[in-house]
Amino acid sequence: MQNLPKPTGPQQTLMMALGTVISVAITLGIITQLPLARATLITALGLSSLIVACAYISRPVYWWMGVGAIAGMIIGLGGILAGHMAAEKESLSPNLRLIFVAFQATAGFIAGGLVGLKTPQAHLPTLKDFLSSLSAITVGLYAVVVTGRFIWEGLEPARTLSSRLSVSTTILITLLAIPGAIGYLLGEHWKATHTRRPR
């Protein structure tokens, strides 16, 4: 599916939006009820599972739903972290920050490694398409959330939310992307060295 950098029909767009909405609702509805350390573990497992699933999904409609779900989870978790920053519900102690970094980085590394081991198939989107689509959806959802806060509460609350959400999502994406890229390269290298046929 090298020619699928964006949704090609209303069904795919609808599934992407549905995945995003469901993921945001689940993240905010369930994760907010848990301590931050446990919420971090659950979201790390959820994100890594969705990333790996997107690498193996064979139908474009479900692929777009998966991408939307990942973007929704990133924004949902970013919103939760932004809320903790604002209300100081739970102090982000050094130990808690290390737990957060360890869970997210490990999840990103494992997901990247599993995606790197995947044999490329013509009917699946490339990693470049996946990252490009995820980035576009996340930015769009971020803009909707901040604009909604502006409409509901005014400019200052929207500006504060924008700043905190930007910091939270940047940290989250970095913790997933860098270890994920390392895992992906190692997975590709392992696959290349172990699939060579001896002459």
N, C-alpha and C positions, 0 to 999 in steps of 0.2 A: 504494500500500500504506500508506495513512494509518492503517490500523487494525492495524499490526504493530509495536508497541513492544517486544514480547517474543516468543520462540519460541512458535508456536501448535500445535506437535505434536512427537511424539518424534523424528521424522526431522530436523526443524530443530535440535532440541536436540542430537541425536547429531552432526550435521554441525558445529555450533558447537564442541562439545567436541573433535571430531576435528581441526578446523582449529587449535584452540588447542594441543593436544598436539603435532601435527606441527610447528607453528611454533616452539614452545619447544625441541623436540628438534633441529630444524635450526639454530636460532640458537645454542644451547649447543654443539652438536656441531661445527659448522663455524666459527662466528665466533670461538670461543675459541682456535682454532688460528692465527688471523691477528693481525698487529700491530693495535693499537687504531685507528690512522688508517685502515687499509684496511677493518677491520671496520665502522667508522663509515660509510664511503662505501657499502659493500654494504647495510648495514641501512637507510640513508637511502633508497637506491634501492628496496629491498624494501618499506619502509613506504609510500612515495609511490605505488608501483605498486599496492599492495593497496588504498590509499584510493581511487585513481582507479577501479580495477576494481569496487569496491563501489558506485560511483556509476552504473555502467553495466550491472551484472549484472541480468538480467531474471528470474531464478528465486530465490524466497525462500530455498530450501535452500542455494544457493551463496552468497547474500548473507550468511547467518548463518555459513557456513564462513569467508568472508572476514573478517568482524568478529572471529571467534575467532582467526584467524591474526594479525590486527593486534595484538590484546590479548596474544597469546602472544609476539609479537616484542618488544613494549614491555617486558613483564616479563622476557623473556630477555635483552635488551640491558641493562635495569636491573640484572639480576643480575650480568652481566659487569662493568659499571661498579662495582657494589658490591664485587665480587671484587678489582678493581684498587685500590679504595680500601683494602681490608683488607690485601691482600698486597703492595701497591705493586710489582706485577709490572713495570709500565711507568709511569714518572713522568708525571703529567699536567701537563706543562710548559705555559706560556702558549701556545706555538705549537700544541700538540696540542689544547688546549681551544678555541682559535680555529678549528681545522680541524673539530672536532666541532660547534661552534655553526654554522659556515658550511654544512656538509653538511646537518645536520638542518633548519636554517631554510630553506635553498634548496629542499630536498625538500618541506617543508610548504607553502611559497609556491607552487611549481609544481603540487602536487597540489590545493591550494585553488583555484587559478586554473582548472584543468581541470574541477574539479567545478562551479565557478561558471558555466562556459560550457555545462554540460549543460542540455538542455531538460527541465524537469520532466515526469515521466511518472507516471500514476496507479498503475501497478503496482510502482513502486519506492519504498522507504522514504524519508522526508524526511531532511534533514541533521540535524534535531533528534533523530529516532529513532536515527540512526546514532551520534551523539555520546552519547546517553543509554545505548544498548546497549553501546557500547565502554567507557564509564566503569564500568558495572555489572560487565561481565565482567572488566575489569582489576582492580577492587577485590576481586572474588571470588577471582581467581587469586592476587593479592597475599596475601590472607588464608590461602589454602591453603598457599602457600610458607612463610610465617612460622610457621603452625601445624605444618607438617611439620618445620621446624627445631626447634621446641620439643619435639615428641615424640621426635625423634632425638637431640638434643644438650642440651636443657634450656632454662631461661628466659633466662639471660644471652646465649648465642649467638643465640637467637631475637630478643631485644631489639636486639642489635647489628645483625643482619641487617635487622630491620624499619626501623631508623633509616637505614641506608645505602641500602636498597632504596627507601625513601620519597623520599630526596633524589634518587636517580638517576632514578626514574620521573617525579618532579615536573619535573626539569630537561628530561628528554626530551619529555614531553608539552607543556610550555610552549614549547619550541623548535619543536615541530611546530604547535601550536594557534594561536599568535599570528600567525606569518607565513602560516599556512594560512587564517586568517580574513581577513587582508588580501588574499591572493590570491583568495579566494572572492568578496569584495565587488568587487574590480576585475574579475574575470571576469564577474560578474553585470552590472556597469555596462557593460562592453564589449558584452556580448550585447544588453542593452537598447538601447544607442545604435546598434548596427549592424543590428538586426533591424526597426527602425521603417520602415514603408513610406512613401515620400514621397506626400503628398496631391496 
